[in-house]
Amino acid sequence: MRNKNRIKPFLEELGIFWEKNQDLRFGQVIYLLAEELKTDIFFPEEDKWLDAIKSIETPYYKYEELEKTDRDLEKIPCSTTEHETLDEFLKRLKLGEANG
């Protein structure tokens, strides 16, 4: 049986990461971390997830230039073009190249 004491410290680190990236939904957080793991998410131990958390620059999205109104949020790209994969889109977004 695994040590249950590993759970709270892991969740605290995940919570810190998510709070720094509060515009992300839970699924987006997990997706980004899974991209950093570069493996099936079923198998990594918590220490590998923590490495992924620490390797992603925070905050992940740069919204400083936008006012958070509904009209401005519509300008934030939320889908890819038919010629672009989701991974390509996320890389552009991370580099600040995805302008709405």
N, C-alpha and C positions, 0 to 999 in steps of 0.2 A: 504494500500500500504506500502511496506517495505521501510525503509530508504535507499536511494541510496548512502549515505555517508559510508556505510559499505563495498562497493565494492572495492574502491581503496586500503584501508589498507589491506584487505584480499589478493588482488592480489599482493601487495608488499611483504607480507610474503610468499606467494606461490613462487614468483619470487626469493626471497632470498634462499629458500629451493632448488629450481631447479638449481640455479647458483652454489650452493654447491655440487650439484649432476648432473653436466652438461653432464655426459655421458648417463644419462637416457633420454629416449624419453618421450614426454608428456603423452602418454598412460601408460607408466611404472610409472610415478610420480603419476598419479591418481589411478592406481591399488594399489601401495604401501600404499597410504593414505587410500584408501577404506579398505584395509586389517586391518589397525589400527582402523578404525571406528567400524569394526565388525557388520555392519548393512547395509541395503540397502542404496546406495549412494544418492538416490532421496530425502530422508527426513532430514538428519542432517542440522542444521543451521551452519552458517559460524564459530561460536565459536567452534563447535565440530570439524570442519575441521582444525581449527587452533591448537586445542589440538593435533590432529593427526600429524600435521606438526612438532610440538614441541617435540613430543614423539619419533620420529624416529631419531636415531643417524645419524649425518651427518659428513663426507660424507658417504652415504649409502654403496657404493662400494669402496673397497680398491684396487686401481690400482697402488700403489706406486712401487711395485716390477716389473711391466711390462713396457717395452718400448712400446710406442704406434705405432707399425708398423703393417702392415696388417698381417704379419705372427704371431706376438704375439697376436693380437686380435682374431685370429682363435682359440687360446688356451682357450679363455674365454668361458665357457659353455654357450650356448644360447638355449638349449632345455633340456628337462628332458628325463630320460630313460623311457622305457615302464612300469617300475615297480614303478616309482616315480611320485607323483602328482606335479603340479606346486607349490603348497604351500610348500611341502617338499623341493623342489629344492630352492625356495626363502629363506627358513629358513637356509638351508645349506650355501647358498651364503652369507647371512647376517652374519653368524657365521664364515665365512672365510674357510669353509670346502669344497667348490665346486672348486676343482682344475681341470683345463682343461687338 
